[in-house]
Structures are given as C-alpha cells and as structure tokens.
C-alpha cells in the first residue's frame, strides 16, 4: 500500500511540474522517458549514431503506418476470401440387401396354408356381405384355427351395450358350425371388425380393434401364418423361399460383372430368403471412388410374381436396404420397396454419427450395459438399437409365455410359439 501511494504521489508531482511548454521540450521529454529504443538513442548518442537511429526510427515508423493503412483499407472494403476444394475420396461401398416381397413360393407352401386359405376366403365373403357368403355356405371348413383366435363383429349402435358377434356364429356363445352362416344382421359397413384373444381356459378375453376390415383380416392371416411357419424347421423354410439363381438374373458392379454367388444368403422371417452384396463378413469391403449410377451396383431381378402367397403379400416387387458392412439388415423397418416391372435408381448421402463412450456418455459398442442377451450376436454383426429392442422383446416374450416369437432369433434350447404347445402366446404377440 505504501509503494502504491508513493507511486501516485510521484506521478502527481510529475504532472504538476510538466515536461515543458515548447515542442522541442516536449520532444526531448518524450525521447528521454519512452521505452522505445530509437527516440531515446537519438538524443543520447553521438552525431553519427543519432543520424543512424533517426533513419531507422523514421523507416520503421513509416512501415507501421503503412501496414495500419492497409489493414484499415481492407476492413473498410469488406472483402471476403473463400477457399473451396472439391474432390472425391475412396469410400467403402455400402452393403446391399435384397429380398422378394413374398417370403415363400406359394407352390411350395400351399399344402401348409390350404385350410387357412379356405378359411380366409370364407372370412372375406362374410365381411363383404352376407349375400356373397351364401356362395360358399356349403363348404366344409377346418375351424380349429378359427376357434383359437377368431375375428368378431362389434355392433356399437348402442354404445352402452355393444353386441359381439362371431363371424361364423349367431352370437358370441352360439353353436359351432363348419360353414359360414348367411343372413347375419351385421357387416363390415355397419360394425367394427376386431380380433378376440382369450386365455387358454377362456376366463379372460381381450379384443384388438382395427381401423379397417382390411387391416383386421391382414393381421389375422399373418398371425395364423406365423403359427404355421413357427412349426416348420428352418431348413425347410429356406427351401420354400426364392433361390438366389432364380431371383438375381443379372448383376454388374461398376464395369465388373457379378452374379448370385457374390451375395451372402440370410433367412429373414418376414421376407424369406434375402441376399446381401458386399457384406464384408469374409472378404474386404469393395471400394467406391466415384458417384453416379455408372459406378454402382446394377441388378436385374425376377420377382416370380405368379408364385406369390396370395393373402400374405400385398406388394409385388423387391425389398431393398443399404447399410454398413457387418451390420444386420433390419429390412422390414428400414428397407424400401422397388416395384416390379419398373426401373428403380437409388442414391444415398452418407451422414455418419459416432457416439463417444465413457467418460463422455454411457454408450457402449457391444451393449454390455444392457442386462439382456444380444440374440443377433450369432450373426457376428455390430450391435445396434434395433438388435437391443428385439432382444428385449424376445426375452419378455419367453418370460411371459415360455416360448419365443417366430420373427426374432431364439436363445439356446428354446422353442418358437405355436397354438398347440403355447395356446396363450397370441395375447402377448398381438
């Protein structure tokens, strides 16, 4: 504090005394008290050194003023300097998964779906109108599938007392019949169509409503087909699907020809036999250095639409998905359709996001933070959110029903759900 006071008093005394009043006195005072080298030596050195320091000081002062002038001029001109570099670098060509929209060839699964297809035709006739269902009134149907999970009409003309009618019965507890009963006072135009899901002992029933009759019959048929295919060994299901040599007629990658042998087969429960190009499991991923259709993958596919499963497939074409190497293709959720009889061109823009692990977040690369077995690890693919969700659902399904859903991989020593061994499974799967 004493030193600060002394410094202030000294500064005040200097101001009061002043450096002088003439320009010469002011210049001498500045040169004598400045920290710069040139001015101080101009007044302290001999004649020759004074001249030298005067020239140097004047030169560098001029340079500083010139530079400041350039900076001010550039700033006032508001000039913009842009450096742009355009080029292409070699990247890994993505893996391409292709599937037929129909999971199986109808000629090979017709014997499995015979009773279900006949029942489906009767259901459609009953929903479209009683007068149309009279045509098939004498047909004998296998109603064992129907009694397990039937479709019902819900008449809500009286909202406080809705009436539930089975499509093939006079009322909810009506007598069973081997043929549809015509003349029913309800149709899809006046009543809602729902799926009745009951426990094995019939004590607890729930109804799943749908926005339309079309959605109701589609979901019902898919559920019953799932029950049938879940009881067929995987090797037989693969043989019922479309083989690669029939699906892939021609292949070209850039200027190099390819064929179905360059694709890795994989069985997908929703789409049957699927084939993956450039998956990178056994070989190094193919590079791509130039954009454009001429440098990508070109395919000619035979959809075999004449052999589609009629009630299981509503779209004719191929299901496609582009994804990273060594990643499992969740093609139902992330794929796109390419319609049959048309040329389809697909381009992609890569936007890669890599999440940091600890200490930046709790993310892990292999899902070790989730106490659920990754059921897709048998494919030797990278961990993903979709794999986590499906593994968690399958674990919940096994815990509640004692069996696994047909659409997801099974843990060791577990069985797929079906109506015969696990009659309550549909209540949890729907």
Buried (B, 14 or more C-beta within 10 A) or exposed (E): EEEEEEEEEEEEEEEEEEBEEEEEEEBBEBBEEEEEEBBBBBEEBEEEEBEBBBEBBEEEEEEEEEEEEEEEEEEEEEEEEEEEEEEEEEEBBBBBBBBBBBBBBBEBBBEBBEBBBBBBBBBBBBBBBBEBBBEBBEBEBEBEBBEBBBBBBBBEEEEEEEBBBBBBBBEEEEEEBEBBBBEBEBBBEEBBBBBBBBEEEEEEEEBBEBEEBBEBBBBBBEBBBBBBBBBBEEEEBBEBBBBBEBBBEEBBBBEEEBEBEBBBEBBBBBBBBBBBBBBBEEEEBBEBEEEEEEEBBEBEBBBBBEBBBBBBBEEBBBBBBBBBBBBBBBBBEEBEEBEBEEEEEEEEEEEEEEEEEEEEEEEEEEBEEEEBBBBBBEBEBBBBEBBBBBBBBBBEBBEEBBBBBBBBBBEEEBBBBBBEEBBBBBBBBE
